């Protein structure tokens, strides 16, 4: 197969699928061709160079690669949106942030930091979205579940690894964190849960996280 045809096929696959595709996934495109992982990597590198100065990019995520719009053009793209973008509730975002930064962490530890009870709806919502999972159980009375994030969390929040999370020193408040994570808000379902209780200030939460 010619290099140009290989690159075009990889590009088409990345654009056709919403989920990130790994090198292994992309190799399945060519069951009858002598295509290697190195060939796929070369095609990806070429595509990254092609998109270097464009409004779209080839992004490496935890599960593989995805073609997506660049964050810097999002303010203009939102002008075409018919409905107001959905937002994660403050309570959900604070809870998710604590799990991401302090994992493994139990629900009780999250409540101690935030100063309010964690709604079961929020925990179930994040598990349904496959953002968090049970990593194990703390060896204390009651055996509380220890929570951590998943690869889906990384992909949905545009991260290749947890090391790409903004440092706590950069986070001034929960709105700053939401902007840093650059979550694709248009992908949120309608039943985004919220809490009646006002969440504790994010700075207090990050102060305790640093202890």
Secondary structure as the mmCIF struct_conf table of DSSP 4:
data_model
#
loop_
_struct_conf.conf_type_id
_struct_conf.id
_struct_conf.beg_label_comp_id
_struct_conf.beg_label_asym_id
_struct_conf.beg_label_seq_id
_struct_conf.end_label_comp_id
_struct_conf.end_label_asym_id
_struct_conf.end_label_seq_id
HELX_RH_AL_P HELX_RH_AL_P1 UNK A 3 UNK A 16
BEND BEND1 UNK A 18 UNK A 19
STRN STRN1 UNK A 21 UNK A 21
HELX_RH_AL_P HELX_RH_AL_P2 UNK A 23 UNK A 27
HELX_RH_3T_P HELX_RH_3T_P1 UNK A 28 UNK A 30
TURN_TY1_P TURN_TY1_P1 UNK A 31 UNK A 32
BEND BEND2 UNK A 33 UNK A 33
HELX_RH_AL_P HELX_RH_AL_P3 UNK A 37 UNK A 50
TURN_TY1_P TURN_TY1_P2 UNK A 51 UNK A 53
BEND BEND3 UNK A 54 UNK A 55
STRN STRN2 UNK A 56 UNK A 60
BEND BEND4 UNK A 62 UNK A 64
STRN STRN3 UNK A 65 UNK A 69
HELX_RH_3T_P HELX_RH_3T_P2 UNK A 71 UNK A 73
HELX_RH_AL_P HELX_RH_AL_P4 UNK A 74 UNK A 77
HELX_RH_3T_P HELX_RH_3T_P3 UNK A 78 UNK A 80
BEND BEND5 UNK A 82 UNK A 83
HELX_LH_PP_P HELX_LH_PP_P1 UNK A 84 UNK A 86
HELX_RH_AL_P HELX_RH_AL_P5 UNK A 90 UNK A 102
BEND BEND6 UNK A 104 UNK A 104
STRN STRN4 UNK A 105 UNK A 106
HELX_RH_AL_P HELX_RH_AL_P6 UNK A 107 UNK A 114
BEND BEND7 UNK A 115 UNK A 116
HELX_LH_PP_P HELX_LH_PP_P2 UNK A 117 UNK A 119
HELX_RH_AL_P HELX_RH_AL_P7 UNK A 120 UNK A 128
TURN_TY1_P TURN_TY1_P3 UNK A 129 UNK A 130
BEND BEND8 UNK A 131 UNK A 131
STRN STRN5 UNK A 132 UNK A 137
BEND BEND9 UNK A 139 UNK A 140
TURN_TY1_P TURN_TY1_P4 UNK A 141 UNK A 142
HELX_LH_PP_P HELX_LH_PP_P3 UNK A 144 UNK A 144
STRN STRN6 UNK A 145 UNK A 149
HELX_RH_AL_P HELX_RH_AL_P8 UNK A 151 UNK A 156
TURN_TY1_P TURN_TY1_P5 UNK A 157 UNK A 158
BEND BEND10 UNK A 160 UNK A 161
HELX_RH_3T_P HELX_RH_3T_P4 UNK A 162 UNK A 164
BEND BEND11 UNK A 165 UNK A 165
HELX_LH_PP_P HELX_LH_PP_P4 UNK A 166 UNK A 167
HELX_RH_3T_P HELX_RH_3T_P5 UNK A 168 UNK A 170
BEND BEND12 UNK A 173 UNK A 173
HELX_RH_AL_P HELX_RH_AL_P9 UNK A 174 UNK A 181
TURN_TY1_P TURN_TY1_P6 UNK A 182 UNK A 182
HELX_RH_3T_P HELX_RH_3T_P6 UNK A 185 UNK A 187
TURN_TY1_P TURN_TY1_P7 UNK A 190 UNK A 191
BEND BEND13 UNK A 196 UNK A 197
HELX_LH_PP_P HELX_LH_PP_P5 UNK A 198 UNK A 201
HELX_RH_AL_P HELX_RH_AL_P10 UNK A 202 UNK A 209
TURN_TY1_P TURN_TY1_P8 UNK A 210 UNK A 210
#
